[in-house]
Amino acid sequence: MPATDRLESEQLFHDRQARERAATFRAHPETLAFSDPCYLDHESWIRPAFARLGAVAGKAILDFGCGHGMAAVVLARLGARVTAFDLSRGYLREAQHRARANGVSIHFLQADGETLPFADGSFDAIWGNAILHHLDLHRAGRELYRVLRPGGVAVFCEPWGENPLLRWARRSLPYPGKGHTADEHPLRSPQLALLRAVFPSLRVDSYQFLSMVRRVVPSRRLIRMLDLGDRLLLAGFPWLRRWCRYVVLTLPRPLS
């Protein structure tokens, strides 16, 4: 699909999602306010991924594909100077409402992650959650490198696609939040190679091997046990990381 058609399809899909969510927030605007742990602990990879950003107070941080804006709010509450963009105008409106409800100042704008409207070296760090797998990583990777300051770091949380059983489940089984666009695909090794060509020191951390069943298992106690099992198994048997549900990518730009 041509890039312009793909972008239009992505924008329409996420604008439709945002419209469906907007009715809830109109009826219950108080739900836009939230605590930091509400976001940082909603998936097992979010808090450790945030730690990869380092101290953010006083730094210029880009929320790359901000969606509902929760990460941007948390970063602002930590003292960062936050710029947040998304392709979807609908999600940008929700993110703006959320920022106001939580009393933080964030600069929002609509943009395409493959053609960023920022000067070279604009940001100390970049955050993104479930966004790179929507993009042409040859183009997006170069843009990330360009807008990062030397010594800066980008951190992205992304669905991983090397597990054939999980690929089947994503295609075939119903579960909450399954909706996706035709052009998005979980990352695999060839996509990492594209990023590593731009960021040679790319680090990959894997999450949710056993605990990927949390999407269909309601028991919090069982999920905690599975999370513990994951920590032990992935530490003792690193080859299992290939079969995990999600990865956290740390992309540092060298000082020189």
Contacts in CASP RR format, 6 or more apart in sequence:
PFRMAT RR
TARGET T0000
AUTHOR 0000-0000-0000
METHOD contacts of the structure
MODEL  1
MPATDRLESEQLFHDRQARERAATFRAHPETLAFSDPCYLDHESWIRPAF
ARLGAVAGKAILDFGCGHGMAAVVLARLGARVTAFDLSRGYLREAQHRAR
ANGVSIHFLQADGETLPFADGSFDAIWGNAILHHLDLHRAGRELYRVLRP
GGVAVFCEPWGENPLLRWARRSLPYPGKGHTADEHPLRSPQLALLRAVFP
SLRVDSYQFLSMVRRVVPSRRLIRMLDLGDRLLLAGFPWLRRWCRYVVLT
LPRPLS
1 9 0 8 1.000
1 182 0 8 1.000
1 183 0 8 1.000
3 114 0 8 1.000
3 136 0 8 1.000
6 183 0 8 1.000
7 87 0 8 1.000
7 112 0 8 1.000
9 181 0 8 1.000
9 182 0 8 1.000
9 183 0 8 1.000
10 87 0 8 1.000
10 88 0 8 1.000
10 134 0 8 1.000
10 181 0 8 1.000
10 183 0 8 1.000
10 184 0 8 1.000
11 87 0 8 1.000
11 88 0 8 1.000
11 89 0 8 1.000
13 181 0 8 1.000
14 67 0 8 1.000
14 86 0 8 1.000
14 87 0 8 1.000
14 88 0 8 1.000
14 90 0 8 1.000
14 91 0 8 1.000
15 88 0 8 1.000
15 89 0 8 1.000
15 90 0 8 1.000
15 91 0 8 1.000
17 88 0 8 1.000
17 91 0 8 1.000
18 88 0 8 1.000
18 90 0 8 1.000
18 91 0 8 1.000
18 93 0 8 1.000
18 94 0 8 1.000
19 90 0 8 1.000
21 68 0 8 1.000
21 94 0 8 1.000
22 90 0 8 1.000
22 93 0 8 1.000
22 94 0 8 1.000
24 31 0 8 1.000
25 31 0 8 1.000
25 32 0 8 1.000
25 94 0 8 1.000
25 97 0 8 1.000
29 97 0 8 1.000
29 101 0 8 1.000
30 101 0 8 1.000
32 97 0 8 1.000
32 98 0 8 1.000
32 101 0 8 1.000
32 102 0 8 1.000
33 101 0 8 1.000
33 102 0 8 1.000
34 70 0 8 1.000
34 73 0 8 1.000
34 98 0 8 1.000
34 102 0 8 1.000
36 74 0 8 1.000
36 77 0 8 1.000
38 70 0 8 1.000
39 46 0 8 1.000
39 70 0 8 1.000
39 71 0 8 1.000
39 73 0 8 1.000
39 74 0 8 1.000
40 46 0 8 1.000
40 47 0 8 1.000
40 50 0 8 1.000
40 74 0 8 1.000
41 47 0 8 1.000
43 157 0 8 1.000
43 207 0 8 1.000
43 246 0 8 1.000
44 207 0 8 1.000
44 208 0 8 1.000
44 211 0 8 1.000
44 227 0 8 1.000
44 230 0 8 1.000
45 157 0 8 1.000
45 205 0 8 1.000
45 207 0 8 1.000
45 208 0 8 1.000
45 246 0 8 1.000
45 248 0 8 1.000
46 129 0 8 1.000
46 157 0 8 1.000
48 205 0 8 1.000
48 248 0 8 1.000
49 129 0 8 1.000
49 155 0 8 1.000
49 157 0 8 1.000
49 205 0 8 1.000
49 248 0 8 1.000
50 74 0 8 1.000
50 127 0 8 1.000
50 155 0 8 1.000
52 153 0 8 1.000
52 155 0 8 1.000
52 248 0 8 1.000
52 250 0 8 1.000
53 61 0 8 1.000
53 125 0 8 1.000
53 127 0 8 1.000
53 153 0 8 1.000
53 155 0 8 1.000
54 125 0 8 1.000
54 153 0 8 1.000
56 75 0 8 1.000
56 78 0 8 1.000
56 79 0 8 1.000
56 80 0 8 1.000
56 124 0 8 1.000
56 125 0 8 1.000
57 78 0 8 1.000
57 79 0 8 1.000
57 80 0 8 1.000
58 79 0 8 1.000
58 80 0 8 1.000
58 81 0 8 1.000
59 80 0 8 1.000
59 81 0 8 1.000
59 124 0 8 1.000
59 125 0 8 1.000
60 80 0 8 1.000
60 81 0 8 1.000
60 83 0 8 1.000
60 122 0 8 1.000
60 123 0 8 1.000
60 124 0 8 1.000
61 75 0 8 1.000
61 80 0 8 1.000
61 81 0 8 1.000
61 82 0 8 1.000
61 83 0 8 1.000
61 123 0 8 1.000
61 124 0 8 1.000
61 125 0 8 1.000
61 126 0 8 1.000
61 127 0 8 1.000
62 82 0 8 1.000
62 83 0 8 1.000
62 84 0 8 1.000
62 85 0 8 1.000
62 118 0 8 1.000
62 122 0 8 1.000
62 123 0 8 1.000
62 125 0 8 1.000
62 126 0 8 1.000
62 127 0 8 1.000
62 147 0 8 1.000
63 69 0 8 1.000
63 71 0 8 1.000
63 72 0 8 1.000
63 75 0 8 1.000
63 82 0 8 1.000
63 83 0 8 1.000
63 84 0 8 1.000
63 85 0 8 1.000
63 106 0 8 1.000
63 127 0 8 1.000
63 128 0 8 1.000
64 85 0 8 1.000
64 113 0 8 1.000
64 126 0 8 1.000
64 127 0 8 1.000
64 128 0 8 1.000
64 131 0 8 1.000
64 144 0 8 1.000
64 154 0 8 1.000
64 156 0 8 1.000
65 84 0 8 1.000
65 85 0 8 1.000
65 86 0 8 1.000
65 87 0 8 1.000
65 113 0 8 1.000
65 128 0 8 1.000
65 131 0 8 1.000
66 72 0 8 1.000
66 84 0 8 1.000
66 85 0 8 1.000
66 86 0 8 1.000
66 91 0 8 1.000
66 92 0 8 1.000
66 95 0 8 1.000
66 108 0 8 1.000
67 86 0 8 1.000
67 88 0 8 1.000
67 91 0 8 1.000
67 92 0 8 1.000
67 94 0 8 1.000
67 95 0 8 1.000
68 91 0 8 1.000
68 94 0 8 1.000
68 95 0 8 1.000
68 98 0 8 1.000
69 84 0 8 1.000
69 91 0 8 1.000
69 94 0 8 1.000
69 95 0 8 1.000
69 98 0 8 1.000
69 99 0 8 1.000
70 98 0 8 1.000
71 127 0 8 1.000
71 128 0 8 1.000
71 129 0 8 1.000
72 82 0 8 1.000
72 84 0 8 1.000
72 95 0 8 1.000
72 99 0 8 1.000
72 106 0 8 1.000
73 98 0 8 1.000
73 99 0 8 1.000
73 102 0 8 1.000
73 104 0 8 1.000
73 106 0 8 1.000
75 82 0 8 1.000
75 127 0 8 1.000
76 82 0 8 1.000
76 99 0 8 1.000
76 104 0 8 1.000
76 105 0 8 1.000
76 106 0 8 1.000
77 102 0 8 1.000
77 104 0 8 1.000
82 104 0 8 1.000
82 106 0 8 1.000
82 107 0 8 1.000
83 106 0 8 1.000
83 107 0 8 1.000
83 108 0 8 1.000
83 109 0 8 1.000
83 118 0 8 1.000
83 122 0 8 1.000
83 123 0 8 1.000
84 95 0 8 1.000
84 106 0 8 1.000
84 107 0 8 1.000
84 108 0 8 1.000
84 109 0 8 1.000
85 92 0 8 1.000
85 108 0 8 1.000
85 109 0 8 1.000
85 110 0 8 1.000
85 111 0 8 1.000
85 113 0 8 1.000
85 116 0 8 1.000
86 92 0 8 1.000
86 95 0 8 1.000
86 108 0 8 1.000
86 110 0 8 1.000
86 111 0 8 1.000
87 110 0 8 1.000
87 111 0 8 1.000
87 112 0 8 1.000
87 113 0 8 1.000
88 110 0 8 1.000
89 110 0 8 1.000
92 108 0 8 1.000
92 109 0 8 1.000
92 110 0 8 1.000
95 106 0 8 1.000
95 108 0 8 1.000
96 106 0 8 1.000
96 108 0 8 1.000
99 105 0 8 1.000
99 106 0 8 1.000
99 108 0 8 1.000
109 117 0 8 1.000
111 117 0 8 1.000
113 131 0 8 1.000
113 135 0 8 1.000
113 140 0 8 1.000
113 143 0 8 1.000
114 135 0 8 1.000
114 136 0 8 1.000
114 139 0 8 1.000
114 140 0 8 1.000
114 143 0 8 1.000
115 139 0 8 1.000
115 143 0 8 1.000
116 143 0 8 1.000
116 146 0 8 1.000
116 147 0 8 1.000
118 147 0 8 1.000
119 147 0 8 1.000
120 146 0 8 1.000
120 147 0 8 1.000
121 146 0 8 1.000
121 147 0 8 1.000
121 148 0 8 1.000
121 149 0 8 1.000
121 150 0 8 1.000
122 147 0 8 1.000
122 149 0 8 1.000
123 147 0 8 1.000
123 148 0 8 1.000
123 149 0 8 1.000
123 152 0 8 1.000
124 149 0 8 1.000
124 152 0 8 1.000
125 148 0 8 1.000
125 152 0 8 1.000
125 153 0 8 1.000
125 154 0 8 1.000
125 155 0 8 1.000
126 144 0 8 1.000
126 147 0 8 1.000
126 148 0 8 1.000
126 153 0 8 1.000
126 154 0 8 1.000
126 155 0 8 1.000
127 154 0 8 1.000
127 155 0 8 1.000
127 156 0 8 1.000
128 154 0 8 1.000
128 155 0 8 1.000
128 156 0 8 1.000
128 157 0 8 1.000
129 156 0 8 1.000
129 157 0 8 1.000
130 157 0 8 1.000
130 158 0 8 1.000
130 159 0 8 1.000
131 156 0 8 1.000
131 158 0 8 1.000
132 140 0 8 1.000
132 156 0 8 1.000
132 158 0 8 1.000
132 187 0 8 1.000
132 191 0 8 1.000
132 195 0 8 1.000
132 249 0 8 1.000
133 158 0 8 1.000
133 159 0 8 1.000
133 184 0 8 1.000
133 185 0 8 1.000
133 186 0 8 1.000
133 187 0 8 1.000
133 191 0 8 1.000
134 181 0 8 1.000
134 183 0 8 1.000
134 184 0 8 1.000
137 191 0 8 1.000
137 194 0 8 1.000
137 195 0 8 1.000
138 194 0 8 1.000
141 194 0 8 1.000
141 195 0 8 1.000
141 198 0 8 1.000
141 199 0 8 1.000
142 198 0 8 1.000
144 154 0 8 1.000
144 198 0 8 1.000
144 199 0 8 1.000
144 251 0 8 1.000
145 198 0 8 1.000
145 199 0 8 1.000
145 253 0 8 1.000
148 154 0 8 1.000
148 253 0 8 1.000
149 253 0 8 1.000
150 253 0 8 1.000
150 254 0 8 1.000
150 255 0 8 1.000
150 256 0 8 1.000
151 252 0 8 1.000
151 253 0 8 1.000
151 254 0 8 1.000
151 255 0 8 1.000
152 252 0 8 1.000
152 253 0 8 1.000
153 250 0 8 1.000
153 251 0 8 1.000
153 252 0 8 1.000
153 253 0 8 1.000
154 199 0 8 1.000
154 249 0 8 1.000
154 250 0 8 1.000
154 251 0 8 1.000
154 252 0 8 1.000
154 253 0 8 1.000
155 248 0 8 1.000
155 249 0 8 1.000
155 250 0 8 1.000
155 251 0 8 1.000
156 248 0 8 1.000
156 249 0 8 1.000
156 251 0 8 1.000
157 246 0 8 1.000
157 247 0 8 1.000
157 248 0 8 1.000
157 249 0 8 1.000
158 186 0 8 1.000
158 187 0 8 1.000
158 246 0 8 1.000
158 247 0 8 1.000
158 248 0 8 1.000
158 249 0 8 1.000
159 186 0 8 1.000
159 187 0 8 1.000
159 245 0 8 1.000
159 246 0 8 1.000
160 186 0 8 1.000
160 187 0 8 1.000
160 188 0 8 1.000
160 206 0 8 1.000
160 244 0 8 1.000
160 245 0 8 1.000
160 246 0 8 1.000
160 247 0 8 1.000
161 167 0 8 1.000
161 185 0 8 1.000
161 186 0 8 1.000
161 187 0 8 1.000
161 188 0 8 1.000
162 188 0 8 1.000
162 189 0 8 1.000
162 242 0 8 1.000
162 243 0 8 1.000
163 242 0 8 1.000
163 243 0 8 1.000
163 244 0 8 1.000
163 245 0 8 1.000
165 243 0 8 1.000
166 212 0 8 1.000
166 243 0 8 1.000
166 245 0 8 1.000
167 186 0 8 1.000
170 178 0 8 1.000
170 186 0 8 1.000
173 216 0 8 1.000
175 215 0 8 1.000
175 216 0 8 1.000
176 215 0 8 1.000
187 247 0 8 1.000
192 202 0 8 1.000
192 204 0 8 1.000
192 249 0 8 1.000
195 202 0 8 1.000
195 249 0 8 1.000
195 251 0 8 1.000
196 202 0 8 1.000
198 251 0 8 1.000
199 251 0 8 1.000
199 252 0 8 1.000
199 253 0 8 1.000
201 251 0 8 1.000
201 252 0 8 1.000
201 254 0 8 1.000
202 249 0 8 1.000
202 250 0 8 1.000
202 251 0 8 1.000
203 249 0 8 1.000
203 250 0 8 1.000
203 252 0 8 1.000
204 241 0 8 1.000
204 247 0 8 1.000
204 248 0 8 1.000
204 249 0 8 1.000
205 247 0 8 1.000
205 248 0 8 1.000
205 250 0 8 1.000
206 234 0 8 1.000
206 241 0 8 1.000
206 242 0 8 1.000
206 244 0 8 1.000
206 246 0 8 1.000
206 247 0 8 1.000
206 248 0 8 1.000
207 230 0 8 1.000
207 244 0 8 1.000
207 245 0 8 1.000
207 246 0 8 1.000
207 247 0 8 1.000
207 248 0 8 1.000
208 214 0 8 1.000
208 230 0 8 1.000
208 244 0 8 1.000
208 245 0 8 1.000
208 246 0 8 1.000
209 230 0 8 1.000
209 233 0 8 1.000
209 234 0 8 1.000
209 240 0 8 1.000
209 241 0 8 1.000
209 243 0 8 1.000
209 244 0 8 1.000
209 245 0 8 1.000
210 226 0 8 1.000
210 229 0 8 1.000
210 230 0 8 1.000
210 233 0 8 1.000
211 223 0 8 1.000
211 226 0 8 1.000
211 227 0 8 1.000
211 229 0 8 1.000
211 230 0 8 1.000
212 244 0 8 1.000
212 245 0 8 1.000
213 226 0 8 1.000
214 223 0 8 1.000
214 226 0 8 1.000
217 223 0 8 1.000
233 240 0 8 1.000
234 240 0 8 1.000
234 241 0 8 1.000
234 244 0 8 1.000
END
